[in-house]
Amino acid sequence: MDLRAMAGNALSQRHKAALAIGGVAALGLFLGYKYWRKPEKVICVGRVSKLLIHPLKSGKAVSVPLAECDELGLKVGDLQDRHWLVITEDGHMVTGRQEPRLVLVSLTCQEFNVCLNGPNMEELQFPIKQPENRVTNCRVFEKDIQGRDCGDEASRWLTLYLGAEKTFRLVHFEPQMTARRPLESEPLFPRYEVAYPDCGPVMLLSEPSVQDLSSRLENDVTVERFRPNIVISDCEAFDEDSWEEIQIGSVRLQRVMSCGRCLFTTVDPETGVLSRKEPMETLKSYRLCKPSERHIYKSSPLFGQLHKVKRTGILHIGDMVYKISR
């Protein structure tokens, strides 16, 4: 056999050996993947009893029979959860913590217009899209985010309604704008984005948890006081605390963190009156975090769960809720 043939034979043998080794490695990876990737276990844990969209941050909830759930939260057409925001002239957010009567302001969409309504105020309508209006830089929880100014008429309406000695403006978050990443300081939390919500695109709360709280209070409270997006029934109180991943219809949600509650829960959603006491005092008596989590929640009581959207889709009232485990 000449040198050329010998070299070719050696290369052929090496090629066969490489293929064999590669095949064994691939088989090992496949078997390892099958072994380590445990199948999902699906358990029915409740049912959707309410779907609530809060188009205006701190404004009145809109109850809907069904909603699209995308990465930034719930929406029905142009009506998107917490996509409108009241700000001061220098761009700082204004919420029910500073202006409790905001909870009585209703923002809805009708054809191509936004409709603003409030007690003792005439309805104001203005176009949803106003591309000629300026884009304003806003501050939401010490982070910068943009908003399209909704015009002088909306500003006058809010300023008159709130009756303060300052000017308020209304801004709208549009699809092309850069959303916020609210929990970048906590590296263990999953990454996701929001428009104007505090911390998460979807807030979930169960009716039994609210009933448990009401049983400890002199006066009952409703789920609307806590401003959830998805309300769950047919479960035990605080079951939602243990749902790390859930499936509702075609939507897959992943728990991010508990919802730490603040003074805003003491605003009555029916009157717009801030009491500064209940239900916060009672919540603090039995819903504080573990000592190991105080760097996250500090002294805020926990009530409800914040979720990110892993798979988008449509939600309906009556949908069953499934807990996913592996």
N, C-alpha and C positions, 0 to 999 in steps of 0.2 A: 504494500500500500504506500503510495507516495505521500509526501508531506501535506499536499493540498487536501487529499482525501482524509488524512488523519486529523487535520485541523477542522475540517467540516464535520467529521464524526464527533469530535470533542465538543464542538459548539452545539451540535444536535443533542448530545447527552445532557449538556448543561441546561439547554432550553427545556428539555423534558423534566429535569429535576426542578427547575424554577417553577414550571407549571404545576408540578405535583405539590411543592411546598406552598405555592399560592392557593391551590385548591384546598389543602388541609387548613390553611389559615382562614380562608373564607368560610369553610364549614364550621370551624371553631367559633368564628365571630357570629355566624348565624345561630348556632346552638346556644351560645352565650346570651345573645339577644333574646332568644325565646325563653331562656331560663330566667333571666333577670327581669324581663318585661312581663310582669304579672298581669293577667287579664283583669279588666275592670269589673268591679262589683257594683251593681246598680240597685239602690234601695229607695223606694218611694217614701218620702219624709213629710210631704205636705201638699198644699194646693194653693195656687195664686188666687187671692180674694180681691185684691185691688191693684191697679196700676196707676201711679200718680206721676205727672210731669209738672215740674216747677220751671216754667219758661224764664221767669224773672227771678233772679237770685233773691231770696227772702220774700218773694211774692206768693200769691195764693196758688194752691195746687189745682191742676186740671186733671180730673178723673177720667180715664179713657178705657174703653173695653178691650183695646188691643194697641200694641205699640211696636215699632221697629226698635231693636236694640243693636246699636253699633258701638264702635270703640269709645265714643264720647258719651254714651248713655242712651236714654230713651228718647224717642221722637215720633211724632205723627205729622207727616208732611213738613211744613216749615216750623212747626212747633217743637222746639228742641229743649231738652232739660238744661236749665241754667245757662242759657246762651245769651241772655240779656242781663245787664248789670247797671245799677245806679252808682254813679261816681261823683266825687266833688270836682270842682273846677281844675284842681291840680292832679286829678287822675286817681285818687285813692278810692277804693271800693267803699260803698255804704251798704250795710246790711241791717237786719232786724235787731242786731245788738245795739246799734246806735239809733236807729229809727224804727221802733217797734210797729208803727202803723203801716209799714211796708207789707206786712203779712195780709193786709186787707186789699192790696192792689192786685187786680186781675189783668194779666196780659194774655191775650189770645190772638190767633191769626185767622183772618177771614179773606178768602181769595188771595189777593196780593197785598193785603194791608195788615198792620198790627193794630189791635184794639186795646186801649188802656181804659180801665174802669176802676173807680174807687168810691167810697162813701161820700155822698154830697158833692160829687164831681160829675161834670158832663163827660160822656165818652169821647175819647180822642182817637182818631184814626190817622195813620200815616203809612207810607209805603214800607214794606219789608226791606226792599232793596233801594238804597239811596247811594249809588256809586259816586255821586258828586260830593258827598259829605266827607269830611276829613276822617282819617284814621287816628285814633287817640291811643297813646301809651298809658296803660293802666297798671296799678299796683294791687295785686291780690295776694295776701299773705306774704308780703315781702318779695314777691316774684313779679317780673314784668310780663305783661300780655297785652295784646292789642284789642281794640274794639272800634267798630264803625259808629261814629256819632249819629244819633237818631234825629237830630235837628232841634231847632230852637223851640218849636211848639211842644215837643215832648219835655224839654227842659223846663219850660214855663209851667206845664201841667204838674210835674213832680214837685217843683219848688213851691207852687201854690198849695198843693195837697199836703206836703210835709210841714209847711208853715214855719220853716226855720229861717234864720237871718243869714242864709248863704244860698248859693245857686247849686242846683243839682243837675246832672246831665245823665242821659241814658245812652248806653252803647250796646252794640250787637256783635257777637263773635261770628265771623264768617268762615266758610270752609277753607279758604286759602290761607287763613291766618295760622300762625304757629301756636300750638296748644302748650299748656304748662305741664311740667313734670313735677308733681307736688312732693314726692318723698325721696328726692335724690340724696338727702342726708342720711337715709337709712339703707345701707347697701344690701341688706338681706331681703328687703321688700321687692316684689316683682316690678318691672318697669312698665309704665303706662302713662297716658296723657289725659288731661281734662281741659275743659274750657274754664268756666267760672265756679264749679263746685269747690268745696273746701279741700277734700282729699281724695275722693274716689268717684268714678263715673256712674256707679250704680250702688244705691244704698238699699239694703234689705232688712226688713223687720217683721216679726211675727205678731199676729193678734194676741196669742196667749201671753207673750211677754208684756204687752201693753196692759192686758187684763190683770196680770200679776202685780204690776206697778199700781194700777188703779185700786186694787184691793188693799193697798197699804196707805192710800191717800184719803183725805176727807172728801175730795171731789174727784170724780172720774176724769181721766184724760183720754183723748182719742189718738189714733195713729197719726192723724194729720199734724199734730203738734210736733212730731219728730221728723217730719219731712222725708219719709222714705219714698223710693221709687216702686219697689215691689213689696207687697204685703202678703204674708203667708198665713194660712189657717190650717186646721187639721194636724197640729203638732203640739208638742209640749212647750211650756215657757222656756225660752233661751236655748231651745234646740239648735237654732240658727248659729249659735256660737261655735258649734262643732262641724259645720258644713264647710270643708276646705274647698271642695269643688262640687258644683251642682249643674244639673241639666234641666232646663225648662223648655219644652218644645224642641226647637232646633238651636236654642241658645245655650252656650256653655259659659259659666261664670266661675271665676277663681277668687276665693277670699283673699283680701289684702291685709285687712286689719279690722279691729273693732272700731266702732264710731265713738270717739270721746266726746262727751256732751258738755255744753257750755251754758251760759246765762240765757241764750236764745230759747232754750226749752221752757223758760218761765214766761214767755210771751203767749198769751191766750190767742189762738188762731181765729177765734170768733169775734174778739173785741179789740185786738191789737194792744192790749194792756200788759206791761211788763211788771211782774210781781217781785222778781229777784229772789224768790224763795222756792216754791214748789213747781215742778217735781224734783228739782235739783237736790234739795236737802235729803229727801227720801232716797233718791238714787245713790247718793254718796254713802248712805248707811249700809248698802248691800251690793253695790255694783262697781267697786273700785278694782283696779287692775292688780295683778300679782306684783310683789316688790321688784322682781326682775324686769318688769316692763315699765317702771316709773319714769325711766328716761324717755319713753315714748309718749305715755299718756299723762304723766305727772299726776295731778289730783282730780282729773276729769273722770266722772263715772262713765261706764261703758254701756251702750244701749243701741243695738243694731249692728249690722256688719257691712263693711264696704267691700265691693267686689270690682275686679277688672273683667273685661269681656274677652274671653278666649275665642269664642265663635259667635258671630253675629247671627241674627235671625229675627223672627217675629214672636212676640209674647201675647198670650190671650188670658183674660180672666177665666179661671177654671182649669188652666193647665196644671198638670201634676208636676211636683218638684221632686227630682231624683238626686240623692246623694251619691257621688262617685267616689269609690275607694279602690285601692289596688293591693 
